[in-house]
Amino acid sequence: MKKINLAITGCMGRMGQQIIKSAKSDKNFRLVALTENIIVNKKIAGIKPSLNSEQAFKKSNLIIDFTVPKCTFEVLKIASKLKKRVVIGTTGFSKKEEFLIKKYAKEIPILKAGNMSLGINLLMYLTEIASKSLGNNFLSKVFEIHHKHKKDHPSGTALMLGKGIAIGKRKDFYSLMGKKYLNKKSFPYGKKINFNSLRKAEVVGEHEVTFSSGKEIITLNHEAFDRALYSEGAFAAAKWLMKKKPGLYSMRDVLNFK
């Protein structure tokens, strides 16, 4: 397989640093560009980071973006013009922003996932099955824990799981979204899906979906120990995306979950 010329945005962030580290040991990729939203006066992996620009991305085949929505749209605008593929691991998009990403996907191949982990994507699949099987007699809620530096809440993964519940019920996720709690020791079930986010220490990521009928509780959960699993998932997505036409794809497509 010909090496993929790779650009990484948000190179100073936690995931940016992890992707750079993983890229060094993956022979399928050649790191050609790094970007950040500030001026960085030092080389990283032999490359001097720059701001997002056509110049920065012109030599790349594909861009991996784990940043914030504002930066992601800067990247998509440039990628669309240069016809570059983009893997998006950024979370925290609004409903309107999700729609805009779909518009860009008509012009270039985009793979977007709130979580690149095989286990999490399997968990979402199981969540859909459980939600469909249990029906309206069970209420549901989503709990997640991340490191103290994470800014958005609920996490993109928690929202993914909430969407899994909605898909199982064949209902619109946004109409089912309930209350969003932060750092609560406990939180209630509701007629809608409630979320609780805990931020502490350096936790990589823990997610839990709970269904309750009042007489029994069913719990599905996943715990991540190493951030490398996210970069490995992003690379699997990148290799898969290189063969695709314009469109919006997910890890479900990569993993071929029906």
QUIUR-V434178 format. One record per pair of residues at least 24 apart in sequence whose ideal C-beta (glycine too) atoms are under 7 Angstrom apart, sorted by the first residue. I is the first residue (numbers start at 1). J is the second residue. D is the distance in whole Angstrom. If there is no record, write none. Layout:
BEGIN
i: {I:I}
j: {J:J}
d: {D:D}
END
This chain:
BEGIN
i: {1:3:3:3:4:4:4:4:4:4:4:5:5:5:5:5:6:6:6:6:6:6:7:7:7:7:7:7:7:8:8:9:9:9:9:9:9:9:10:10:10:10:11:11:11:11:12:12:13:13:14:15:15:15:16:18:18:18:18:19:19:19:20:20:22:22:22:22:26:28:29:32:32:33:33:33:37:52:53:54:54:54:57:57:58:60:61:61:62:62:62:62:64:64:65:65:66:68:69:69:76:79:80:80:80:83:84:85:85:85:86:87:87:87:87:87:88:89:89:89:89:91:91:91:92:92:95:101:102:105:105:105:106:107:108:109:109:109:109:109:110:110:111:111:111:111:112:112:113:113:113:114:114:114:114:115:115:115:116:116:116:116:116:117:117:117:117:118:118:119:120:120:120:121:121:121:121:123:123:123:123:124:124:124:125:126:127:127:127:127:127:127:128:128:128:129:130:130:130:130:131:131:131:131:132:134:137:138:138:138:139:139:139:140:140:140:140:140:141:141:141:141:141:142:142:142:143:143:144:144:144:145:145:145:145:146:146:146:147:147:147:148:148:148:150:153:153:153:154:154:154:155:157:157:158:158:158:161:161:162:162:165}
j: {28:28:29:30:28:29:30:61:62:238:242:30:32:59:60:61:30:31:32:60:62:64:32:33:35:56:57:60:63:34:64:35:52:63:65:67:71:75:36:66:67:71:35:36:44:49:36:40:66:67:227:66:89:230:66:227:228:230:231:64:231:234:44:45:228:231:232:235:235:239:235:59:60:57:59:60:71:78:78:78:81:82:82:84:82:84:85:242:87:238:241:242:234:238:89:90:90:92:93:97:104:108:104:107:108:108:108:109:241:242:110:111:234:237:238:241:112:113:116:230:234:152:155:156:152:156:174:248:248:246:247:248:246:246:246:241:244:245:246:247:248:249:237:241:249:250:248:250:237:250:251:156:157:159:160:156:157:160:230:233:234:237:251:224:229:230:233:233:255:222:157:207:222:251:252:255:257:161:207:220:222:160:161:164:257:220:161:164:165:168:209:220:164:167:168:168:168:211:218:220:164:165:168:169:168:211:213:211:212:213:189:190:212:165:193:209:210:211:187:189:193:194:210:193:195:209:196:208:197:206:207:198:200:203:206:199:203:205:201:202:203:199:200:201:199:180:182:197:180:195:197:197:205:207:195:197:207:207:209:193:195:193}
d: {6:6:6:5:6:5:7:5:6:6:6:5:5:6:5:5:7:5:6:6:6:7:6:4:7:7:5:4:5:5:5:5:7:6:5:5:6:6:7:6:4:7:6:5:6:5:5:7:7:7:7:4:6:6:6:5:6:7:5:6:5:6:7:5:6:4:6:7:6:6:7:5:5:6:7:6:6:6:7:6:7:6:6:6:6:6:7:7:7:5:7:7:5:6:7:6:6:7:5:6:5:6:5:5:6:6:7:5:5:7:5:5:6:5:5:6:4:6:6:7:6:6:6:3:4:7:6:7:6:6:6:4:6:6:5:5:5:6:5:6:5:7:5:5:4:7:6:7:7:6:4:3:5:6:4:7:4:6:5:3:5:6:6:6:5:6:5:7:7:5:6:7:6:5:6:6:7:7:7:6:5:6:6:4:5:6:5:4:6:7:5:6:5:5:4:7:7:6:6:7:7:5:3:6:4:5:5:4:6:5:4:7:6:5:6:7:7:5:7:5:6:5:6:6:5:6:5:4:5:7:5:4:7:5:4:6:6:6:7:5:5:5:6:6:6:7:6:4:6:4:5:7:7:5:6:7:6:6:5:5:7:6}
END
